[in-house]
Each structure stands twice: as C-alpha cells, then as structure tokens.
C-alpha cells in the first residue's frame, strides 16, 4: 500500500524533519507519497495530514479538514502547550492530534509512528474511513460582519482610533469588539490578535 502524507507546514526545516521521521518509521515496507498543497484533492486522498494553526484559528470552520474523514490522523502543530480546549473544538478536528512546538523529537516520532502503524496494520485508506462527517450541531465559532471588518482594518495597520473613525464608531465600541474577539477565540494578547487577523484576511482572499 501507499501511505499518502500531506504536509501543510510553512517552515522548511519542520517539513524536512517530518519527512525524515516518516522515512525512518516506514523505511522497510510501504511506499510513501508526499503532497505539500493543502487543497480538497490532496486532503481527500491523504492518510495523514500535518498542518499548523495559530491561536484562535482552531475554533473557526475548517471546511477542508471536514472532508478528510480522518480527524484522528490530522496533526496540528501549534504554539501553545495547554491552551487547546478540546471540548470547544469544531467536529472535524475534535479528535485531531495537537502537537505543541516545544515537543521533543522522540515524543513527536512516537505520535507519528502510532498513526502510521495503525494505517499499515489495518490497511486504512481515506475512502474506508469515510463516516459522513457532518457540520450539523458543530460548535465552530465565527465573526460578526463588523468584527470581521475591524480585524481586517487592524491587519492592514489601522489603530483603534483610526478604525473608530473609519466606521463611525466610538473608540470604546471598537475596543470592546476587539476584547470580545479575544475572549471568543481564546486569544491572549495583541500579537496573537494580529496573527489571527492575518488568518482571517487569508480566508477572505
């Protein structure tokens, strides 16, 4: 069988490390095929998916992840150690494997090895695992139209006063919207908020 691995990771060194770990684990038997483009076609044929998410991004709708049908084979690299609240996650990544950036190589290798061994031993393919994932009753979080506009304005460099003037809002109203966004998406500081704004901007494109 062929183990299809999708690696949607921006950092070149991390991508290379994942490939090396996979090669070490399955050097004896199955063939490994790697894809590096996170799109519907590649998600659908992948046995294992490696991706990364910023603070707050977990709680958004992940349309492509919902089509993977293999949420427990999705490895999500993230910057926090203890902040992922699994009970609040969307259905499609509820059982995904969250990997903090401070994980040791040996522990990361064990995680990947366990997933690959399950695939090989059970001859699992993406098609055989399709369980008709549904978005029904999914608790993913979304932004209101004004929150989305405020985040976009923040992303392009406007400060709170400039955003208030742009949308004819009071300063306190804009400030309150930002606080509500941070509370809803478990965002801790301005740096994380700006990173989240970048994610929202990319999704709008």
Steps between C-alpha positions, in 0.01 A plus 500: 500500500596864460487729803395846381639777720387861462734758656351848523780661701662834416836442665738317266700341782185367667380351171836331451498367858152348452612332178809358670294364790251337262785346299660359815173344615397336174828440322437125472163448340243738359568769249451859617357776284531862612281794406562859603185674376209522742206470265188287470656244266803432718306498826261240362776254408720552806547243776677751724485880498749733665390860529551796733265745667535830681325593826127533441510328163399163646149622575421613144322284241749274319322398183786296353573323828137391516554316171798303627275253687805415712511762773716281723765493223526880480806631681465868592819680597439795732683741728318440825552216743177480700255740338319275254160429654386187317139527614471832313647380170303460175389146414754452221809549719356388833708181501804645326847467649626835631877535503652788703811659353707404805444127457808280498597324178463159666145571617403643162641190333294277731182688402569461129606138542174411677292655223698335220498158669122518525474578130732215401354239735138573412562593136303819557435722201324836497204344317462221756481747785230724355238540769303784343636775719228754548505864595165455670520623861863597452611757755748683279526871567464785254533877489220750460529721189622798703752285689634372168535856369676616817746211481571573135558867579733398780687265266571777247642719774221722634506567873189505718442874456533477121266201488242687707518796262483276194179329612349797687519312829601605846849408614355294785280309256797393289697415813208291625474313169870412517462374857198292402695343213789415732266345756304301241809354332719465809754757377736628768668813368534751216762294320270198489210724394705633209593146401133403513415804285749373240322162495163668447647711218639189327159333523337800331726477196 
